[in-house]
Amino acid sequence: MADRRTSRSFVDRLRAPTPAFTTATCGWRALLLPQLNRQSLYVYGSEIAVEKECMRQLQSGVLVIHPFSLMRSYYIMGMMAITFLNLIGIPMEIAFLDRDSGLAWEGFNVFSDTLFLIDVALNFRMGIIRDDAEEVVLDLKEIRVSYLRTWFIPDVIAAFPIGYILLFADLHYQNDDNPSKANKMMRILMFVRILSLIRLARVSRLVRFFNEVEKVSNANLEVVRLFFKILSLFMMIFLLCHWNGCIQYFVPMLEEFPTDCWVRKENLMNATVLAKYSWGVFRALSQMIALSYGSMDAPTNYVEMWIVMVSMVSGCLMYTVLVANTTIMIANVDPASQEYKSKMSRLEHYMTFMKLPPELQLRINNYYQARYGGKWFDEKEVMNTVSSALKEQIMVVMCCRLLRKVPMFQNRHENFINALVVRLEYCIFQEGDAIVRENVPGDLMYFIDHGQVLVEADSYERELCDGDFFGESCVVTKGKHLVTAKALTDCRCFTLSWNDFQEVLQSFLDVKKDIEKNYVNAESGLV
């Protein structure tokens, strides 16, 4: 309830009018401010810190779009879609549509060029996330200098308004009745269409948009990041195949379809755009994956030969990138299993080098399988990386029920039990292992988490199972073990040492006096 009240008051304060801005201004200006989401909370640490960031942006008095703002998130998603459509449509327009692109496509070109010009302008007011800075850069001068030094020139080239030029040229060409001027204008249009290939530089914007989506995503999860990596990889492969297919038809078209070109051989001169595109992509894929389908005939000229060579090289690069990224993704899916296999491989080399007996090697392999279950991890390292409160909660969940079954720990204060559980150590015993031996000095008490243990003494024999314990005499008196304990099955146990137990008792003197009074002199109840 307190968090909800804080969130409501936070939103209310953002909507409240300030001396610098009217209520209407704050309404649309709130779209430029950072939102409360997982990523912003991760960066700033708390809702109060996010609120301070909003106030810092409001007090700056300049219009800057925050990287964690709602407007920025929607803007990136929209620009990704527009950019991808451009990267698909531009090669198809140049290769297949010729002068019959239609008003709808020309309108889309003009709209896209306008949007990318606006994007260049907006980048001068986009906050910058820097890994080496503690806060987002909102200073206009610093933003402008950074953008001019990095992506300004590529963005300007990619945003060159060729759509406007093509629209005006097409209108002039259609209204001109002079044949010579019309032919000249047609050649100019062809040159401009070829020049429009520079708009394919927008692929850099697509890659940057993917990176920015990953940075400002509301779901900061490894699964989401993996999804975006796979999606971006397959989109780039699709674009490569798509461009190659368009080039297959575009180059013969520039040569005005020689008699020996593949387009005339397949009788595609008057075919539909879908048929031309399908055959172009078919030839491109055949050459990229080095199959004979679609490329049975040898190249008839140097131009075709170079197209085939470029297709084969690009196909090799595509395979290399695909295999490399797939390998990395598979390795990152379950790193614990990969680490376990690596450890086991080194262990097997070691056992072979030391010429250990096969029976001993089998027991060592079985121990690692029982200990780690096919996944390598270090409990101590894991516990050292979490806070003391989380470590205590983890151990309470795992071991509290084991301690509560011990008579001398029953009805004890929760703080005492929690102080003990964080001192427990995890261990594994295999079937047939002698865990402790009678009359041998020891300083450990054992709690059976899973498995069966046979406890033997001169006068009795008993089987222990999940939740049982033994060795409490050593942890209380640091004397000799009164029994012999053998593992009947693979056993997962926790141990408590005498030193740790005594250290905890020093903080709970009343418990220490009670245990000394009731257990030190009562050896009949200790095993």
SULLINPE-V712779 format. One line per field, one symbol per residue. psi: psi as a letter, one per 20 degrees, with the letter a starting at -180 (. if undefined). Layout:
psi=???
//
This chain:
psi=hhhghggghgghhhiqqrhhqrghghghhhhiqqqoahghhhgihrhhhhghhghghgihjqopoqhjrhggghgggghggggghghghghhggghhdjkhrhghhhhgggggghhghggghiikpqpophiqirpoipgghggggghiejgghhgghjpmhhgghghggghghipiogghggghghgggghhghihiiiiihhhgghgghhghgjqhnmqhggghghggghghghgghghggghhhhhhghhhjkmrhjrhghhjljgkrrhggghghghggghghhjlqipilgqqpirhghghggghggghgghggggggghggggghigmhggghghgghghghhghghilqqhghhghgghghghgikjppqogggghiirrhghgghghghhihhghiipgiiqkrqhhgghhghiiqqqrpprpipogqqqjpqrkqqppogpappppqahirpqpqapirrrjhhhhgilbqpirppqohrppprqqpqgghghhghhimhhhghgghghhhjmihiq.
//
